[in-house]
């Protein structure tokens, strides 16, 4: 659901007038990534200190929110895509040299790291290896989760805070731990599909 910007602004100014500088920083960042370095969709908000590197290889859909200090790097050949309605909390980092695809309405807690880069330890120079990460629709990633290269996370899956995702996770599951494992599965109810 889009944020009513006018109502939000008035509420903030009444309760904390100093917050206007934060809002102005967010307005500038949103303008920058919508019109100067276009990579975000309509009604997407990009908060202060968020950085998008290789923006030509990044596509962020409509009605998303990127909180403060989010870092997204697509790399020269990688593509990073977030579909509509995603929420990315502060201090999350996405290193998409191998490609990252995120479905609609996903939630990322603070401090999440998604990386698509590994190294070939059989070679002396530790050559980089890039593998795509795919995250389904309505996935909820808890705070400080690390997602490693080549992983696919199924639709409607919840990954608990602090987990390290080293292999694929099925849809409709709750996964926790290091390495993350599905500890619970649940059916998709019609109310969750819409």
Secondary structure as the mmCIF struct_conf table of DSSP 4:
data_model
#
loop_
_struct_conf.conf_type_id
_struct_conf.id
_struct_conf.beg_label_comp_id
_struct_conf.beg_label_asym_id
_struct_conf.beg_label_seq_id
_struct_conf.end_label_comp_id
_struct_conf.end_label_asym_id
_struct_conf.end_label_seq_id
HELX_RH_AL_P HELX_RH_AL_P1 UNK A 5 UNK A 15
HELX_RH_3T_P HELX_RH_3T_P1 UNK A 17 UNK A 19
HELX_RH_AL_P HELX_RH_AL_P2 UNK A 20 UNK A 31
HELX_RH_PI_P HELX_RH_PI_P1 UNK A 32 UNK A 36
BEND BEND1 UNK A 37 UNK A 37
STRN STRN1 UNK A 40 UNK A 40
TURN_TY1_P TURN_TY1_P1 UNK A 42 UNK A 43
STRN STRN2 UNK A 45 UNK A 46
TURN_TY1_P TURN_TY1_P2 UNK A 48 UNK A 49
STRN STRN3 UNK A 51 UNK A 53
BEND BEND2 UNK A 54 UNK A 54
HELX_RH_3T_P HELX_RH_3T_P2 UNK A 55 UNK A 57
STRN STRN4 UNK A 58 UNK A 60
TURN_TY1_P TURN_TY1_P3 UNK A 62 UNK A 63
STRN STRN5 UNK A 65 UNK A 66
TURN_TY1_P TURN_TY1_P4 UNK A 68 UNK A 69
STRN STRN6 UNK A 71 UNK A 73
BEND BEND3 UNK A 76 UNK A 77
STRN STRN7 UNK A 80 UNK A 82
TURN_TY1_P TURN_TY1_P5 UNK A 84 UNK A 85
STRN STRN8 UNK A 87 UNK A 88
TURN_TY1_P TURN_TY1_P6 UNK A 90 UNK A 91
STRN STRN9 UNK A 93 UNK A 95
TURN_TY1_P TURN_TY1_P7 UNK A 97 UNK A 98
STRN STRN10 UNK A 100 UNK A 102
TURN_TY1_P TURN_TY1_P8 UNK A 104 UNK A 105
STRN STRN11 UNK A 107 UNK A 108
TURN_TY1_P TURN_TY1_P9 UNK A 110 UNK A 111
STRN STRN12 UNK A 113 UNK A 115
STRN STRN13 UNK A 117 UNK A 119
TURN_TY1_P TURN_TY1_P10 UNK A 121 UNK A 122
BEND BEND4 UNK A 123 UNK A 123
TURN_TY1_P TURN_TY1_P11 UNK A 124 UNK A 125
STRN STRN14 UNK A 128 UNK A 130
STRN STRN15 UNK A 133 UNK A 135
TURN_TY1_P TURN_TY1_P12 UNK A 137 UNK A 138
STRN STRN16 UNK A 140 UNK A 141
TURN_TY1_P TURN_TY1_P13 UNK A 143 UNK A 144
STRN STRN17 UNK A 146 UNK A 147
TURN_TY1_P TURN_TY1_P14 UNK A 149 UNK A 150
STRN STRN18 UNK A 152 UNK A 153
TURN_TY1_P TURN_TY1_P15 UNK A 155 UNK A 156
STRN STRN19 UNK A 158 UNK A 159
TURN_TY1_P TURN_TY1_P16 UNK A 161 UNK A 162
STRN STRN20 UNK A 164 UNK A 165
BEND BEND5 UNK A 167 UNK A 167
STRN STRN21 UNK A 169 UNK A 169
BEND BEND6 UNK A 171 UNK A 172
STRN STRN22 UNK A 173 UNK A 177
STRN STRN23 UNK A 178 UNK A 178
TURN_TY1_P TURN_TY1_P17 UNK A 179 UNK A 179
STRN STRN24 UNK A 180 UNK A 185
HELX_LH_PP_P HELX_LH_PP_P1 UNK A 187 UNK A 189
HELX_RH_AL_P HELX_RH_AL_P3 UNK A 190 UNK A 193
#
